[in-house]
Amino acid sequence: MTKHALGYAKYLGKEYPIAARNGDRVGFDDAAGEFYIPPHLPPKNIESAMAQIYKMLAKRDLTNKVINFAKQMDVKVASVKITSAKTRWGSCSARPAFAGSKIYNINFSWRLIMADEAAVDYVVVHELAHTIEMNHSARFWAVVEGVMPDYKERQARLKELAHRLGNENLEINYKAAAEENKPTIAESGLFRWHFADYKTILSPKNGMNLYRGCTHGCIYCDSRSACYQMKHDFEDIEVKRNAAQILERQLRQRRVPCMIGTGAMCDPYIHVDEKLGITRQCLEVIERHGFGVAMLTKSARIMRDIDLLYSINVKAKCVVQMTLTTFDDDLCRLIEPDVSTTSERFAVLETMRKAEIPTVVWMTPTLPFINDTEENMRGLLDYCIRAKVAGIITFGFGTTMREGSRDYFYKMLDMNFPGVKQKYINKFGNKYECLSPNSRKLYRIFKETCEKHDILYRENNVFDYIYRFTPKMGQLSLFDV
């Protein structure tokens, strides 16, 4: 417990301190039992910081609860979305995610995560029961009671808490008085962006990067390297102004449709895109002109655009590429702290499989002395097999480091992996390529597994699969029905 709390806030019905920690990250430390925000954050911005933390906790915890209760109830869910609703704890989509199925989307207000766990579990079961029976009929309540015999007591408890949902404040016990007007995430300084003018949006090879910089916080990120000549802080995102309009003009000039790739240098689903929606705008342009798309991301935010991805795949071709580096979610949170966990990304791959959208996994980088184990490899491969991915890209089993990215990587090693930096210095010096000492063993396991399950693994074959354009006009999208 922190000795000098800035205030206190509730999480799953219990009150925890809010601590100031160096850096610009926000979050909840499960081990220490405390929220943390940047030091010297103006009081008026604390609520925005806390709202961001609550959204992350809600996404993590409610997704896990949906997965567990869905298995118990033998139902399936397409996606779990966290909203800012003030009048409803949760909701189930009125229409299935896929026509003719009983697979629905579930929404929860992030404010629910402040309620006690018994009430939270009731809301999760309540919404999952709607995937079986949409109305509050006797059959519906029988389903709820079958899972949760004491649901009436939980329901009563929830009603006691209901007044909080519509409250503008988060019921945080501040030591400093908060101002009335809540700023946006950008104003809070947690995620910053600025616009820049560009004449083109597509590279000569039809690659498209909508942003420069990233807020996912991956400790190994090559895009931090000095060679890319970024003239702004890495977390201060450069947004390409009028990206969709520029893309529209460029696609009109192309006589033959092709695959448009995005995500190679900057993830298209970083935090700022949740506010600006530029990725979706560009997908709408791609879909309208009959081009294909190859998306590379680490974020479950891609589920927001599954309707467009499906439609593009029906008309032309869509390949969703997901990076998976670390099977253990706790270790993943240290290596890739501000993006979806590996289990959440696997859930995305599963949803894409059900929607018949082909997927490829980037199982890279592998960090020597951290996640270069057989256990990690087999766990990731199991995810790939279960999701029926078409191919896996590895680039060998190791990582790369350059000026700029190396400095940040070492800083994070000192913070989260004491002693490992010295191992890198002793083993690799200033080498660009840092192969795992276990690389041969890992490759043998990788190759044998891919061949056994008919998964593409040679890089040229995987890239050919991704970027070979195959139009399929004339079919009807399930999302058009």
Secondary structure, DSSP 4 states (H G I P E B T S, - for coil): --SS-SEEEEETTEEEEEEE-SSS--EEETTTTEEEE-TT--HHHHHHHHHHHHHHHHHHHHHHHHHHHHHHHT--EEEEEEE--SS-SEEE-SS-SSTTS--EEEEEEGGGGGS-HHHHHHHHHHHHHTTT-SS--HHHHHHHHHH-TTHHHHHHHHHHHHHHHT-SS---EESSPPPSSPPPHHHHTSSEEEEE--S--B-TTSEE--EES-SS--TT-GGGSGGG---S-TTEEEEETTHHHHHHHHHHH-SS--EEEE-SSS-TTSHHHHHH-HHHHHHHHHHHHT-EEEEEES-GGGGGGHHHHHHHHHHS-EEEEEE---SSHHHHHHHSTTS--HHHHHHHHHHHHHTT--EEEE-----TTTT-SHHHHHHHHHHHHHHT-SEEE-SSSEEE--TTHHHHHHHHHHHHSTTHHHHHHHHHTT-SEEE-TTHHHHHHHHHHHHHHTT-B-SHHHHHHHHH-----TTPPPGGG-
